[in-house]
Structures are given as structure tokens and as C-alpha cells.
Amino acid sequence: MSGGQAVAGVTFEKPGPAGPVPAGLERFYGQQLGWGACDDYASSETDRKTFAASPELRCARLTVPLDYAKPDGKTITLGLLRRKASDAGQRIGTLFVNPGGPGASGIDAAASLASAVGGNELGRRFDLVGFDPRGIGASEPSVHCLTDAERDKQRADDIEDTSPAGTAKQVAQLHDYTAKCAQRSGADLLANIGTRDVAKDLDVMRSALGDKQLTYLGYSYGTFLGTTYAEAFPANVRALVLDGAVDPTQSPTDAEVAQSAGFQKAFDQFTAWCVQRQDCALGRDAGKAVQAYHDLVIPLIKNPVDTGDGRKLAYGDATIATIQALYTQQLWETLNSGLVQLKRGLGLTLMTMADLYDGRDTDGKYSNEQDAFTAIQCVDNPQSKDQAAQLDAERRATAAAPFLDNGEPLPTTSSGDACSYWPVPNTSEPHLPKAAGLPPTLVISTTNDPATPYQAGVNLAKALGGFLLTYQSTQHTAFLQGSDCVDQVGVDYLVSLKLPAADPRCSS
């Protein structure tokens, strides 16, 4: 029932409140949820196809305060998707999942993981729930900075000019971008979109879905969300799996340099694989592969190539496509094909991969993932206006990833990034987490992870006093992605809270 009226196709549930409830938030922690078809929650072509093929997936909207300091003020809604446990009699509770980003859709992630958990104890014993964090995907209102046409233009007008005039143009574009974010999203949403607030939303979810304690799986940035939750609500944690760790003590500039080194490591692994093939676009000599790559992509700065769909592949899209492919070995074949195609003066394959990274559908519509990524990053970290520090970070990042060196002279002044001009203050900052009384957690870190380097996982496990599972492979994140060894450790922990006596290791 909703307001005393039945709604066709919707099942109303009110299992909460469960566990601790902060004073003044009772109506949120104990709210009723209406679970129905997921059609209206789709934010991409992939979502629409998945939901149509999986009618067992159900969706609902959760109401939370826009500003937790004003619980009687404005409210917003978050989109949730659930796959119910297949064995209701043996059900443990809810497994909440966040795929990272920040800005990625948890609804999409949970729908994608539904089949992966269906054949193991997770699917049997847990409801799997993904959520679109505030401002993202199906959540309302959403962060919105650029129109689809503006985003296409931004990508086409790729700037690789490090002269003072080029830097000035970049600064003007950044000011324009941040002004549009504030105008189109609203300053109140931007001010309350950070991980501090998403962790509070997660606790509302836990209670409203009837779980006294949280069981959580976070990938990439999702590990930072899990860490933030553990600090705010350590006694409310049952189990945390944090895969592809973000080091919570690292500054954005140091994280950028570490990530650059990680992608160079992955590029070297791709090169070692590629040069064994007769059709390798980079030739057969690994020592000359970076130069061969530069010979293909740097000319795109001045001479973009046709894609066949009315657009042109610029240098920025070519490098974004390469980075997208380095997240997983499954895309190495596609990357090589795209580079072979580029040799012939065509850019469709690389543009398609860049579209995947940027969240662009084949009909030209973008998800808001990139805008949300920027908005969340900018309130999770202090603004940096230190020119010397910014220039030093740019130099260190270039040195750490030679394959991304575009051949332009290093700038004498830095344009900074969008966060340098962000219209609202930060609500968090890098620090060593403190979560007294936190139960044992499981951190998974992959040795050649390009996006979240291995050492970050070592550091996070130590900071939380948790266990570290080392996975020897080249990819970004590992749990429920094909490794029986990794999955066994993770499933045993989530189901039975069992962990090995010592930090485990797995290999691909």
C-alpha cells in the first residue's frame, strides 16, 4: 500500500528500522519501500536490455535528507536494485555493492553481478542490492554539467597546447565547466554529494532493508566509501570486502602519479603480449613499443581521423581508449585491433572504447558518470591552488607514464583542474582512517592493477587492521571476475565470516 492505495506490480515492504538509529532520522531509517519493475531506473542502453531480460530484478526508491544537518529540510531519492536470495530459509541478509568511479551506477553493477552470484552461496544466502549514490544515474536529482552536444564538442576540441595561451584557454574552459555544474546541478546538491554523505545514505539503506549490520562489497572508489562507512559506523559493520583499494591517506596529486605508474606497468604488460603476435600494431620489438605507440597517436593532436559515424578521433580519445583497454586483459585484443585500424587512418574501434569510458550510448547520449566523478572528487578533497605543487605533479605523472607523454613541452604554468575552481567547499580530506572496534575486513589487491596500484591495498589493509588477499594478475579488481581462488576466499568470508590464518595469495 502507498498512502492507503494499492499500486499494480509494486510490493511494499517495511522490515526496518533495524539496528542503531540516529536521533532525528527515524522516518528515514524505518521507511517503507515499494519494489517494482526496473524499467524507469535504466540510465543506459545496457541497463534497459538487462532489465528486460531479467524480470526477477526489482527496483525501489529510498528517500534521504539532502543535508543531514537539516533532516527536516529538502529530501532526495536514491535508486536501488535488488536480486533476492534464492534460499529464503537460509538468508543471511543483504549484500550491498558499490562499483566505484566515483560516479558509476550501483544499479548497473548489481544487475551485471546477478548472474555471477546466482551460482554460489552469495546468491543463495544474500539479497544482492546495488544503489545509485546521490546525484548519480537513477537517483534524483542528478548531477549535470554538460549537454550531450557540449560533451562531444569538448572531446573533439582536444587541447594539447602547453603554451601560456593554451593554458589560459584551458583555464577559461574549466571556469565555464564549473559554472555550468553549479547552474545545472544546484549548489546545494554539489555541497552534499561527497562520500561523507553517501556513507550516511548507506546506513539508512542498511536499516530500511532490515539489516542490523552492514555486509558490503566495494570496488575501486567503493573501497573508499566502505572505509568512510567503517569510520562513521564501525559497530554497524558485519563484513567488508574492499577490492581495488583507494589509499585514503593519499593526496589527489600523489594518487594521480601512482595511477600513472600503474597504467604504464599495464601498458608494458600489454606490449609484452602484443609483440608475440604477427599482427601487433606496435611491431615486434618491445623496446620500441612506446615510440611506435606515439607514432600512431600523437599525429592525432593536429590531424584527427574519421570514425565513420560523423565524428573524428582526436588524441585525447585515443589515449582514453587505451586506458580503458588496460583495465582488463579481455580488452587487449580489441586495443590491438583499434591500433591496427588507426594505422589505416580509421578510428572507429578506438572511439567506441573511448565512448565506453565516457559513458556515451550509440545514440549519442551520455550518462552523468563523468560529471559525478568530478563533483564527488572535488568535495572529497581540499582545493589545490599551489602552482608549484600542480606543476610538480604533472611532471611526475609524465615521467611515470612515458606512453602518455604527448611530446609537448612541459607547461610553465598549470591550469589546474576543475576542482581548482569548484564552487563549493570540500567536506572530506585525505587522512588515516580510525575505526575502533571494527571487525576483521578483507582487502583484495591485484599486483598489476593499473587504476588502484597494489601498494594502496597493502596500506588500506594495514590501516583497517584487516586481511589482505593478494591477486597476481594484470587487471582492475578481481572478486567475482573469474578467479576461483579469489572468489572462494571472498565468499567464505562474506557467508561465514571465515578468514585464513594468514594473508592469502591467488594467481591468474
C-alpha positions as CSV (number, residue, x, y, z in Angstrom):
1,M,0.0,0.0,0.0
2,S,1.1,3.6,-0.6
3,G,-0.9,6.3,1.1
4,G,-3.6,3.8,1.5
5,Q,-3.7,2.9,-2.2
6,A,-2.5,-0.4,-3.8
7,V,-0.1,0.1,-6.7
8,A,-0.2,-2.5,-9.5
9,G,3.0,-4.5,-9.8
10,V,4.6,-2.9,-6.7
11,T,5.3,-4.8,-3.5
12,F,5.6,-2.6,-0.4
13,E,7.9,-3.7,2.4
14,K,8.9,-2.2,5.8
15,P,11.4,-4.5,7.5
16,G,13.1,-1.6,9.3
17,P,14.2,0.1,11.3
18,A,16.9,-2.3,12.2
19,G,20.0,-1.7,14.4
20,P,21.0,1.7,15.7
21,V,19.0,4.7,14.5
22,P,20.5,8.3,14.9
23,A,18.1,10.7,16.6
24,G,16.1,12.8,14.3
25,L,16.4,10.3,11.4
26,E,13.8,7.8,12.5
27,R,11.4,8.4,9.5
28,F,14.3,7.7,7.0
29,Y,15.7,4.6,8.8
30,G,12.2,3.0,9.1
31,Q,10.7,4.0,5.8
32,Q,8.6,1.7,3.6
33,L,10.0,0.8,0.2
34,G,8.0,-0.1,-2.9
35,W,9.7,-2.7,-5.1
36,G,8.6,-2.9,-8.7
37,A,9.8,-3.2,-12.3
38,C,13.2,-1.6,-13.1
39,D,12.3,0.0,-16.5
40,D,12.2,3.5,-15.1
41,Y,15.5,3.1,-13.4
42,A,17.5,2.5,-16.6
43,S,20.2,5.1,-17.4
44,S,21.8,3.3,-20.4
45,E,21.1,1.0,-23.3
46,T,22.8,-1.8,-21.4
47,D,20.5,-1.3,-18.4
48,R,17.4,-1.4,-20.5
49,K,18.4,-4.7,-22.2
50,T,19.4,-6.3,-18.9
51,F,16.2,-5.3,-17.1
52,A,14.1,-6.6,-20.0
53,A,15.9,-9.9,-19.9
54,S,15.8,-10.2,-16.0
55,P,12.3,-9.6,-14.7
56,E,13.4,-11.1,-11.3
57,L,15.3,-7.9,-10.7
58,R,13.2,-5.3,-8.8
59,C,13.8,-1.7,-8.0
60,A,12.8,0.9,-5.4
61,R,13.5,4.4,-4.4
62,L,14.9,5.3,-1.0
63,T,14.4,8.8,0.5
64,V,17.2,10.5,2.4
65,P,17.9,14.1,3.6
66,L,19.8,16.3,1.1
67,D,21.7,17.7,4.1
68,Y,22.0,15.5,7.1
69,A,22.5,18.6,9.3
70,K,18.9,19.6,8.2
71,P,16.9,16.3,8.4
72,D,13.6,18.2,8.2
73,G,14.7,20.1,5.1
74,K,14.9,19.0,1.5
75,T,15.0,15.3,0.6
76,I,16.4,13.4,-2.4
77,T,15.8,9.9,-3.6
78,L,18.2,7.1,-4.4
79,G,17.6,4.3,-6.9
80,L,18.0,0.7,-5.6
81,L,18.0,-2.6,-7.4
82,R,17.6,-6.0,-5.7
83,R,18.1,-9.6,-6.6
84,K,16.5,-11.6,-3.8
85,A,18.3,-14.6,-2.1
86,S,17.3,-17.8,-3.8
87,D,17.0,-19.7,-0.5
88,A,14.8,-17.5,1.7
89,G,15.1,-20.1,4.6
90,Q,18.9,-19.7,4.7
91,R,19.0,-16.0,4.0
92,I,21.7,-14.1,6.0
93,G,20.8,-10.6,4.9
94,T,21.7,-8.0,2.3
95,L,24.9,-7.7,0.4
96,F,25.3,-4.1,-0.7
97,V,27.6,-3.4,-3.7
98,N,29.2,-0.3,-5.0
99,P,31.2,-0.5,-8.3
100,G,33.4,2.6,-7.8
101,G,34.0,5.6,-10.0
102,P,33.1,7.7,-8.2
103,G,30.0,8.2,-10.4
104,A,29.4,4.6,-11.5
105,S,25.9,3.1,-11.2
106,G,25.4,0.6,-8.5
107,I,22.1,-0.5,-10.1
108,D,24.0,-1.4,-13.3
109,A,26.7,-3.2,-11.2
110,A,24.2,-5.3,-9.2
111,A,22.4,-6.2,-12.4
112,S,25.6,-7.3,-14.0
113,L,26.7,-9.3,-10.9
114,A,23.3,-11.0,-10.5
115,S,24.4,-14.0,-12.7
116,A,27.8,-14.2,-11.1
117,V,26.3,-14.7,-7.6
118,G,23.5,-16.8,-8.9
119,G,25.7,-20.0,-8.9
120,N,27.3,-19.6,-5.4
121,E,26.5,-19.1,-1.8
122,L,26.2,-15.4,-2.1
123,G,23.2,-15.7,-4.4
124,R,21.6,-18.3,-2.2
125,R,22.2,-16.6,1.1
126,F,22.0,-12.9,0.4
127,D,19.8,-10.4,-1.3
128,L,22.1,-8.5,-3.7
129,V,21.4,-4.8,-3.7
130,G,23.1,-2.1,-5.8
131,F,22.3,1.6,-5.4
132,D,22.9,4.7,-7.4
133,P,24.6,7.1,-5.0
134,R,23.2,10.6,-4.6
135,G,23.4,12.6,-7.8
136,I,24.1,9.5,-10.0
137,G,22.1,7.5,-12.5
138,A,18.6,6.9,-11.4
139,S,18.9,8.9,-8.2
140,E,17.1,12.2,-8.2
141,P,18.1,15.0,-8.6
142,S,21.2,14.2,-10.6
143,V,24.5,16.0,-11.2
144,H,24.5,17.5,-14.6
145,C,27.2,19.8,-16.1
146,L,27.4,19.4,-19.8
147,T,24.8,18.6,-22.5
148,D,25.5,15.7,-24.9
149,A,26.5,18.1,-27.6
150,E,28.8,20.0,-25.3
151,R,30.4,16.8,-24.2
152,D,31.0,15.8,-27.8
153,K,32.5,19.2,-28.6
154,Q,34.7,19.1,-25.5
155,R,36.2,15.8,-26.7
156,A,36.6,17.0,-30.3
157,D,38.3,20.2,-29.2
158,D,41.1,18.3,-27.6
159,I,43.7,20.7,-26.2
160,E,47.4,19.6,-26.1
161,D,48.8,23.1,-26.1
162,T,51.1,23.8,-23.1
163,S,52.0,27.4,-24.1
164,P,50.8,30.3,-21.9
165,A,48.0,30.9,-24.4
166,G,47.0,27.2,-24.4
167,T,47.0,27.2,-20.6
168,A,44.8,30.3,-20.5
169,K,42.3,28.7,-22.8
170,Q,42.2,25.6,-20.6
171,V,41.5,27.8,-17.5
172,A,38.7,29.5,-19.3
173,Q,37.1,26.2,-20.2
174,L,37.4,25.0,-16.6
175,H,35.7,28.1,-15.3
176,D,32.9,27.6,-17.9
177,Y,32.6,23.9,-16.9
178,T,32.3,24.6,-13.1
179,A,29.8,27.5,-13.7
180,K,27.6,25.1,-15.7
181,C,27.9,22.4,-13.0
182,A,26.6,24.9,-10.3
183,Q,23.9,26.3,-12.5
184,R,22.5,23.0,-13.8
185,S,23.0,20.8,-10.7
186,G,22.4,23.3,-7.9
187,A,25.0,24.3,-5.4
188,D,23.1,22.6,-2.6
189,L,23.4,19.2,-4.3
190,L,27.1,19.8,-5.1
191,A,27.8,20.7,-1.5
192,N,26.3,17.5,-0.2
193,I,27.3,14.9,-2.8
194,G,30.6,13.7,-1.1
195,T,31.5,10.3,0.3
196,R,30.8,11.6,3.8
197,D,27.1,11.9,2.9
198,V,26.9,8.7,0.8
199,A,28.2,6.7,3.8
200,K,25.3,8.1,5.8
201,D,22.9,7.1,3.0
202,L,24.3,3.6,3.1
203,D,23.5,3.4,6.8
204,V,19.9,4.5,6.1
205,M,19.7,1.7,3.4
206,R,21.0,-0.9,5.9
207,S,18.3,-0.1,8.4
208,A,15.4,0.4,5.9
209,L,16.2,-3.0,4.3
210,G,16.1,-4.7,7.8
211,D,19.8,-5.4,8.4
212,K,21.1,-4.8,11.9
213,Q,24.7,-4.7,10.5
214,L,26.1,-3.9,7.1
215,T,27.6,-6.5,4.7
216,Y,29.3,-4.7,1.9
217,L,31.3,-5.2,-1.3
218,G,33.1,-2.2,-2.7
219,Y,35.2,-2.0,-5.8
220,S,37.8,0.7,-6.5
221,Y,36.4,4.0,-5.2
222,G,33.8,1.8,-3.5
223,T,36.7,0.8,-1.1
224,F,36.9,4.5,0.0
225,L,33.1,4.5,0.6
226,G,33.5,1.3,2.6
227,T,36.3,2.8,4.6
228,T,34.3,6.0,5.2
229,Y,31.4,4.0,6.4
230,A,33.6,2.0,8.7
231,E,34.9,5.2,10.3
232,A,31.4,6.6,10.8
233,F,29.7,3.4,11.9
234,P,32.3,0.8,13.0
235,A,29.8,-1.0,15.3
236,N,27.3,-1.3,12.4
237,V,29.7,-3.4,10.2
238,R,29.3,-7.1,9.8
239,A,31.7,-7.7,6.9
240,L,33.5,-5.5,4.3
241,V,35.2,-6.8,1.1
242,L,37.2,-3.9,-0.4
243,D,38.6,-4.8,-3.8
244,G,41.0,-2.5,-5.7
245,A,41.8,-0.2,-2.8
246,V,42.0,3.6,-2.8
247,D,44.6,4.7,-0.3
248,P,42.6,7.1,2.0
249,T,45.8,8.9,3.1
250,Q,47.0,9.8,-0.4
251,S,46.5,13.3,-1.9
252,P,44.9,13.5,-5.3
253,T,48.2,14.5,-6.9
254,D,50.1,11.6,-5.4
255,A,47.2,9.3,-6.4
256,E,47.4,10.6,-9.9
257,V,51.2,9.9,-10.1
258,A,50.7,6.4,-8.6
259,Q,48.0,5.7,-11.1
260,S,50.1,6.9,-14.0
261,A,52.8,4.4,-13.0
262,G,50.2,1.7,-12.7
263,F,48.9,2.3,-16.2
264,Q,52.5,2.3,-17.5
265,K,53.0,-1.1,-15.9
266,A,49.8,-2.4,-17.5
267,F,50.9,-0.9,-20.9
268,D,54.2,-2.7,-20.6
269,Q,52.3,-6.0,-19.9
270,F,50.1,-5.3,-23.0
271,T,53.2,-4.7,-25.0
272,A,54.8,-8.0,-23.9
273,W,51.7,-9.8,-25.0
274,C,51.3,-7.8,-28.3
275,V,54.9,-8.2,-29.6
276,Q,54.4,-12.0,-29.6
277,R,51.8,-11.6,-32.3
278,Q,52.4,-11.3,-36.1
279,D,49.7,-8.6,-36.3
280,C,50.9,-6.5,-33.3
281,A,50.2,-2.8,-34.2
282,L,53.3,-1.8,-32.2
283,G,55.7,-4.1,-34.0
284,R,57.7,-7.0,-32.7
285,D,60.3,-5.1,-30.6
286,A,59.1,-4.4,-27.0
287,G,61.9,-1.8,-26.6
288,K,60.4,0.3,-29.4
289,A,56.7,-0.1,-28.5
290,V,56.3,3.2,-26.7
291,Q,57.7,5.1,-29.7
292,A,55.6,3.0,-32.1
293,Y,52.5,4.0,-30.0
294,H,53.5,7.6,-30.1
295,D,53.9,7.4,-33.9
296,L,50.3,6.3,-34.1
297,V,48.5,8.6,-31.6
298,I,50.5,11.9,-31.4
299,P,49.7,12.9,-35.0
300,L,46.0,12.9,-33.9
301,I,46.7,16.2,-32.0
302,K,46.8,18.1,-35.3
303,N,45.1,15.6,-37.6
304,P,42.1,13.7,-36.1
305,V,40.9,10.7,-38.2
306,D,37.4,9.7,-39.3
307,T,35.5,7.2,-37.2
308,G,32.7,6.5,-39.8
309,D,29.9,7.9,-37.6
310,G,30.4,11.6,-38.4
311,R,32.9,12.2,-35.7
312,K,36.7,12.3,-35.6
313,L,39.1,10.5,-33.3
314,A,41.3,13.0,-31.5
315,Y,44.4,12.4,-29.4
316,G,42.5,12.5,-26.1
317,D,40.0,9.9,-27.2
318,A,42.8,7.6,-28.5
319,T,44.6,7.7,-25.1
320,I,41.3,7.3,-23.2
321,A,40.6,4.2,-25.3
322,T,44.0,2.8,-24.5
323,I,43.5,3.4,-20.8
324,Q,40.0,1.8,-21.0
325,A,41.6,-1.3,-22.5
326,L,44.3,-1.5,-19.9
327,Y,41.8,-2.1,-17.1
328,T,41.4,-5.7,-18.2
329,Q,43.3,-8.2,-20.4
330,Q,40.0,-9.1,-22.0
331,L,40.3,-5.8,-24.0
332,W,43.9,-6.2,-25.2
333,E,42.7,-7.9,-28.4
334,T,40.3,-5.0,-29.1
335,L,43.0,-2.4,-28.4
336,N,45.4,-4.0,-30.8
337,S,42.7,-4.2,-33.4
338,G,41.9,-0.5,-32.8
339,L,45.6,0.5,-33.2
340,V,45.9,-1.6,-36.4
341,Q,42.8,0.2,-37.7
342,L,44.4,3.5,-36.8
343,K,47.3,2.7,-39.0
344,R,44.9,2.6,-41.9
345,G,43.5,6.1,-40.9
346,L,40.3,4.9,-39.2
347,G,39.3,5.5,-35.6
348,L,36.0,3.7,-35.1
349,T,37.2,0.9,-32.7
350,L,39.2,3.3,-30.5
351,M,36.3,5.8,-30.5
352,T,34.0,3.0,-29.4
353,M,36.3,2.2,-26.4
354,A,36.6,5.9,-25.5
355,D,32.7,6.1,-25.6
356,L,32.6,3.2,-23.2
357,Y,34.9,5.0,-20.8
358,D,33.0,8.3,-21.1
359,G,29.5,6.7,-20.8
360,R,28.2,7.5,-24.3
361,D,25.5,5.4,-25.8
362,T,25.3,4.6,-29.5
363,D,22.5,7.2,-29.8
364,G,24.9,9.9,-28.6
365,K,23.5,10.2,-25.1
366,Y,25.9,10.3,-22.1
367,S,25.4,9.0,-18.6
368,N,26.3,11.6,-15.9
369,E,29.2,9.4,-14.6
370,Q,32.0,11.9,-15.7
371,D,30.2,14.9,-14.2
372,A,29.5,13.0,-11.0
373,F,33.1,11.8,-10.8
374,T,34.3,15.4,-10.9
375,A,31.7,16.6,-8.4
376,I,32.5,13.9,-5.8
377,Q,36.3,14.2,-6.2
378,C,36.1,18.0,-5.7
379,V,34.2,17.8,-2.4
380,D,36.2,14.8,-1.1
381,N,39.5,16.7,-1.3
382,P,40.7,20.2,-0.5
383,Q,41.1,22.6,-3.4
384,S,44.7,22.9,-4.6
385,K,45.8,26.3,-5.9
386,D,49.5,25.7,-5.4
387,Q,51.0,26.2,-8.8
388,A,54.4,24.7,-7.9
389,A,52.7,21.5,-6.5
390,Q,50.5,21.2,-9.5
391,L,53.4,21.5,-12.0
392,D,55.4,19.0,-10.0
393,A,52.6,16.5,-10.1
394,E,52.2,17.0,-13.9
395,R,56.0,16.4,-14.3
396,R,56.0,13.3,-12.1
397,A,52.9,11.8,-13.8
398,T,54.5,12.3,-17.2
399,A,57.7,10.7,-16.0
400,A,55.8,7.8,-14.5
401,A,53.9,7.0,-17.7
402,P,56.0,7.6,-20.8
403,F,53.4,6.1,-23.1
404,L,51.1,9.1,-22.2
405,D,53.7,11.7,-22.9
406,N,52.3,13.7,-25.8
407,G,55.6,15.2,-26.8
408,E,54.5,18.8,-25.9
409,P,56.9,20.8,-23.7
410,L,56.0,20.7,-20.0
411,P,54.0,23.8,-19.1
412,T,55.5,26.7,-17.2
413,T,52.1,27.4,-15.5
414,S,49.4,25.0,-14.6
415,S,45.8,25.3,-15.5
416,G,44.9,23.1,-12.5
417,D,41.7,21.0,-12.9
418,A,38.0,21.6,-12.3
419,C,38.5,21.2,-8.6
420,S,40.8,24.2,-8.5
421,Y,37.7,26.3,-9.3
422,W,35.0,24.3,-7.7
423,P,32.0,26.4,-6.4
424,V,31.5,24.7,-3.0
425,P,34.0,23.7,-0.3
426,N,35.2,20.2,0.4
427,T,33.6,18.0,3.1
428,S,36.4,15.5,3.4
429,E,40.2,15.3,3.1
430,P,42.8,12.5,2.9
431,H,43.6,11.0,6.3
432,L,44.5,7.8,8.1
433,P,41.2,6.1,9.0
434,K,40.3,5.4,12.6
435,A,37.6,2.8,13.2
436,A,37.9,1.5,16.7
437,G,36.1,-1.8,17.2
438,L,35.8,-2.6,13.5
439,P,35.5,-6.4,12.9
440,P,38.0,-8.1,10.6
441,T,37.8,-6.9,7.0
442,L,39.1,-8.3,3.7
443,V,41.0,-6.1,1.3
444,I,41.8,-7.5,-2.2
445,S,44.7,-6.0,-4.1
446,T,46.0,-7.1,-7.6
447,T,49.7,-6.9,-8.2
448,N,49.4,-5.2,-11.6
449,D,46.2,-3.2,-11.1
450,P,46.6,-0.1,-13.3
451,A,44.0,2.1,-11.7
452,T,44.4,1.3,-8.0
453,P,48.0,0.1,-7.6
454,Y,48.8,-2.8,-5.3
455,Q,50.5,-0.8,-2.6
456,A,47.3,1.1,-1.9
457,G,45.7,-2.2,-0.9
458,V,48.6,-3.1,1.4
459,N,48.3,0.3,3.1
460,L,44.5,0.1,3.5
461,A,44.6,-3.4,5.0
462,K,47.1,-2.2,7.5
463,A,45.1,0.9,8.3
464,L,42.0,-1.1,9.0
465,G,43.8,-3.9,10.7
466,G,42.3,-6.3,8.1
467,F,43.4,-9.1,6.0
468,L,45.0,-8.7,2.6
469,L,44.3,-11.0,-0.3
470,T,47.0,-10.6,-3.0
471,Y,46.0,-11.5,-6.5
472,Q,48.8,-11.9,-9.0
473,S,47.4,-10.6,-12.3
474,T,47.1,-7.6,-14.6
475,Q,43.6,-6.1,-14.2
476,H,41.5,-3.7,-12.2
477,T,39.7,-5.6,-9.3
478,A,39.3,-9.3,-9.0
479,F,36.3,-10.6,-6.9
480,L,33.6,-12.4,-8.9
481,Q,35.6,-11.9,-12.1
482,G,36.7,-15.5,-12.9
483,S,39.3,-16.4,-10.3
484,D,38.0,-19.4,-8.3
485,C,40.7,-18.8,-5.7
486,V,39.8,-15.2,-5.1
487,D,36.1,-16.0,-5.1
488,Q,36.4,-18.8,-2.6
489,V,38.2,-16.6,0.0
490,G,35.7,-13.8,-0.5
491,V,32.5,-16.0,-0.4
492,D,33.7,-17.8,2.7
493,Y,34.3,-14.5,4.4
494,L,31.0,-12.9,3.5
495,V,28.9,-16.0,4.3
496,S,30.7,-17.4,7.3
497,L,33.0,-14.6,8.4
498,K,35.9,-17.0,8.0
499,L,39.3,-15.7,7.0
500,P,42.6,-17.6,6.6
501,A,45.1,-17.6,9.4
502,A,47.5,-15.5,7.3
503,D,47.1,-13.1,4.3
504,P,46.1,-15.3,1.3
505,R,47.5,-15.2,-2.2
506,C,46.0,-16.2,-5.5
507,S,47.3,-16.1,-9.1
508,S,45.6,-15.9,-12.5
